[in-house]
């Protein structure tokens, strides 16, 4: 990713969920420098509330996210439960999960639920940005709708 000081009109839109305030603030700052428009959530319930905006029947009011980045273990609802509930929607944005508790079974479960990537904390900012770039470059945009 290249560093940018301002967010262009076509900046990628990211929804970030992280319960650790320092980590969340640091990632929001770095991503803004990288040119992202970032909205952040402090727990799984707030993440679900923000994701509900994807399904607004009024297209003018519907939220759009190019990527979702979420800590796995968060208060009230964890990211794996959110991913499990949302994975059947075609066009759901790609998801990158981050965790301090990343054993192979967690990685396996996240991949099975459709996560595009799982990063173990601590990670370098370079590794994080490269992962986000790879996901965005590999994703394709399709209209959001429930698969039958």
C-alpha positions as CSV (number, residue, x, y, z in Angstrom):
1,X,0.0,0.0,0.0
2,X,1.2,3.5,-0.6
3,X,1.0,6.2,2.0
4,X,-1.5,8.9,1.3
5,X,-2.3,12.0,3.4
6,X,-5.9,12.5,2.2
7,X,-8.7,10.1,1.5
8,X,-9.7,10.3,-2.2
9,X,-13.4,10.1,-3.1
10,X,-12.9,6.5,-4.2
11,X,-11.0,5.4,-1.0
12,X,-11.7,1.9,0.1
13,X,-14.2,1.7,2.9
14,X,-13.3,-0.5,5.8
15,X,-15.3,-1.6,8.8
16,X,-12.9,-2.3,11.7
17,X,-13.9,-4.1,14.9
18,X,-11.4,-4.3,17.8
19,X,-12.2,-4.2,21.5
20,X,-8.8,-3.0,22.5
21,X,-9.0,0.8,22.3
22,X,-5.3,1.4,21.8
23,X,-5.0,-1.2,19.0
24,X,-8.2,0.1,17.3
25,X,-7.0,3.8,17.4
26,X,-3.6,2.8,16.0
27,X,-5.1,0.8,13.2
28,X,-7.6,3.6,12.3
29,X,-4.7,6.1,12.2
30,X,-2.5,3.9,10.0
31,X,-5.3,3.0,7.7
32,X,-6.3,6.7,7.3
33,X,-2.8,7.5,6.3
34,X,-3.0,4.6,3.8
35,X,-6.0,6.3,2.3
36,X,-8.8,4.2,3.7
37,X,-12.2,5.5,5.0
38,X,-12.5,3.6,8.3
39,X,-15.4,3.2,10.6
40,X,-14.7,1.4,13.8
41,X,-16.6,-0.7,16.3
42,X,-15.6,-1.7,19.9
43,X,-17.3,-5.1,20.1
44,X,-19.3,-7.7,18.3
45,X,-22.7,-6.3,18.9
46,X,-21.7,-2.9,17.4
47,X,-20.2,-4.8,14.5
48,X,-23.5,-6.6,13.9
49,X,-25.4,-3.3,14.1
50,X,-23.1,-1.7,11.5
51,X,-23.4,-4.7,9.2
52,X,-27.1,-4.5,9.3
53,X,-26.7,-1.3,7.3
54,X,-25.6,-3.6,4.3
55,X,-29.2,-4.8,4.1
56,X,-31.1,-1.6,4.2
57,X,-33.9,-1.9,1.5
58,X,-33.3,1.7,0.5
59,X,-30.2,1.7,-1.8
60,X,-29.6,5.4,-0.9
61,X,-29.3,4.4,2.8
62,X,-27.5,1.1,2.4
63,X,-23.9,0.9,3.8
64,X,-21.1,-0.2,1.6
65,X,-17.9,-1.8,2.9
66,X,-15.0,-3.0,0.7
67,X,-13.5,-5.1,3.6
68,X,-14.2,-5.9,7.2
69,X,-11.3,-6.4,9.7
70,X,-12.2,-7.8,13.0
71,X,-10.6,-9.1,16.2
72,X,-11.9,-12.6,16.8
73,X,-12.4,-12.5,20.6
74,X,-14.6,-9.5,21.5
75,X,-17.1,-8.9,24.2
76,X,-20.8,-10.0,23.7
77,X,-20.4,-11.6,20.2
78,X,-17.2,-12.9,18.7
79,X,-16.2,-12.4,15.1
80,X,-16.6,-16.1,14.3
81,X,-20.2,-16.0,15.3
82,X,-20.7,-12.9,13.1
83,X,-19.0,-14.5,10.2
84,X,-21.0,-17.6,10.6
85,X,-24.3,-15.7,10.4
86,X,-23.2,-13.6,7.4
87,X,-21.3,-16.1,5.3
88,X,-24.4,-17.1,3.2
89,X,-24.8,-13.6,1.7
90,X,-23.3,-13.3,-1.8
91,X,-21.4,-10.1,-2.1
92,X,-20.7,-9.9,1.6
93,X,-17.4,-8.0,1.9
94,X,-14.2,-10.0,2.4
95,X,-13.2,-10.5,6.1
96,X,-9.8,-10.4,7.6
97,X,-9.7,-11.6,11.2
98,X,-7.0,-10.7,13.7
99,X,-6.3,-12.6,17.0
100,X,-4.0,-13.0,19.9
101,X,-5.2,-16.5,20.3
102,X,-4.6,-18.0,16.9
103,X,-4.0,-21.7,17.1
104,X,-4.4,-23.9,14.0
105,X,-8.0,-24.9,14.9
106,X,-9.1,-21.2,15.1
107,X,-7.5,-20.5,11.7
108,X,-9.2,-23.6,10.3
109,X,-12.6,-22.6,11.7
110,X,-12.2,-19.0,10.4
111,X,-11.3,-20.2,6.9
112,X,-14.2,-22.7,6.9
113,X,-16.5,-19.8,7.7
114,X,-15.1,-17.8,4.8
115,X,-12.5,-15.5,6.3
116,X,-10.1,-14.3,3.6
117,X,-7.2,-14.2,6.0
118,X,-6.3,-14.6,9.7
119,X,-3.5,-12.6,11.2
120,X,-2.0,-13.5,14.6
121,X,-1.1,-10.7,16.9
122,X,1.4,-9.3,17.2
123,X,1.8,-8.6,13.5
124,X,3.8,-5.9,11.7
125,X,2.1,-3.0,10.1
126,X,3.7,-4.1,6.8
127,X,2.3,-7.6,7.1
128,X,-1.2,-6.1,8.0
129,X,-1.2,-3.7,5.1
130,X,0.1,-6.3,2.6
131,X,-2.7,-8.7,3.8
132,X,-5.3,-6.1,3.3
133,X,-3.9,-5.2,-0.2
134,X,-3.9,-8.9,-1.2
135,X,-7.5,-9.3,-0.1
136,X,-8.7,-6.2,-1.9
137,X,-6.9,-7.2,-5.0
138,X,-8.4,-10.7,-5.0
139,X,-11.9,-9.7,-4.1
140,X,-14.6,-9.0,-6.7
141,X,-17.7,-7.0,-6.1
142,X,-21.1,-8.5,-6.6
143,X,-24.5,-7.4,-5.5
144,X,-25.3,-8.4,-2.0
145,X,-28.0,-11.0,-1.7
146,X,-28.7,-14.2,0.3
147,X,-27.8,-17.5,-1.4
148,X,-30.6,-20.0,-1.5
